[in-house]
Amino acid sequence: MSRIGMMVALLVGCTIAGFAQEGADTRAQVQPARPTKIRVSGGVMLGLVEHKAMPEYPEEAMTKGIQGDVVFKIDVDETGKIVLGVPVEGDPLLVAASVDAMREFRFRPYLLNGTPVGMVESQLGFHFSAEKNASGVNGHVECMATIADRPEFRTGVMNDKGVLVLAPRKVTSVEPQLPLELAGKRGSVYLTITIGVDGKVKDVKAVGGDEPFVGPAVAAVKQEVYEPQLVDGKPSVVTTEASYHFGVRH
């Protein structure tokens, strides 16, 4: 087994052992139905970091000029520990160097309706860059604040029946065009939006807010396009909420 394979297997092995112990402790308890797993973006997950460690840039990688991004799909338990890390992108040498650092990450619990979610699936990425200077090669590693969208990383919730529901994701955004008399004035609009299986907005209703701003907000939303909600991989109609706030707010 390669070095990277052994490292990832070790991380997974620790996960299995942890799950076995948890199962023994809670087998007799009856838990209320709730999502077994929720999927969130890497940006959201970075906002929950309490402690992190950066990978050490391998000398061999710097010498060979190996650099770029390393991305993992991760599972984080309710204690904030990464219990599974699967590499989905990156040079094998840089991936191997990242595994030890991932063990040091700790996150605050992700709350759903005020309750910590038992398991969160997300992504974690590191960017490796190297540059030559008078004394040799200088390497730098940082967390990736944003990671390119992939279908497997869309935000979603695994419900109590084991069905993954992926939230709709906005593809095109349209700004409301206010008439001159409303320029600079404060106001809010609260909407419910129905999105069809084709990702187009089928209906928009104002449920509250300031009347002069409703028309421009509704007109803008009707032009927006989404990636539709997916239920077990199939597009479905969904009604969601949105709000707009105009003017300077202190």
C-alpha positions, 0 to 999 in steps of 0.5 A: 500500500502506498504512503498516501493509502496508508495515511488515509486508511489510518484515518478511516480506521480510527473512524470505524473504531469510534463508530463501533464504540458509539454504537455500543454506548447508545444502542439501547437509547431511542433517538428522535428522528432527525437528519443523520447527516448534513452537507455544507460548503467548505466556506461554511465549514471554515467559519466553524474552525476552532483549531487548525494546523497547516501541512508541512511542505515536503522538501521533495515537492518544493525541489521538484516544483510540485505545487497546487491545490489539495482537496478532501471530502471530509466527515466531521462528527458532533465533537468537531473532529474529522473522522474521515478524509477522502482526497478528491484532487491534488498531487499524491505527495501533497495529499500525503503531507496534508493528512497529518494536518487534518487530524489537528483540525477541530470545528464548532458543532454545526447546529440545525434548529439549535441542535448539533448535527451528528455528522457533517459532510463538507470539503477542506482544501489546502493551496501549496505554492513555491517560489525560488529565491536567492537562498533556494526555494520557499514554500507556502501553504494556506487553507483554501477559502473557496473551492470550485463548485462540484455537484457532490459538494452542494449543500444538503441534508440526509433525512431520517430515511437516508435520502439526500436532499440537496438545496437549490443553488442560484446560478444567475442573480439579478439585482432589483432595479429601483426607480429614482424616487427610491434611491438611497431609501431604506426598505425590506422585502420578504419573499417565498419563491417556487423553483421548478424542476428545470431550475426556473422560478415558477412563482414569487409571493411577497409575504412582508416588507415595504410596498414600494420595494416589492415590485422591483424585488419580485421582477428581479427574482422572476429572472433568476435561474437555479440548479434545482433541488435534488431529492435522491438525485432527482430534480424536484419542485421546492418553495424557499424563502428570500429577503432583500434589504435596501438603503444604508443600514447601521 
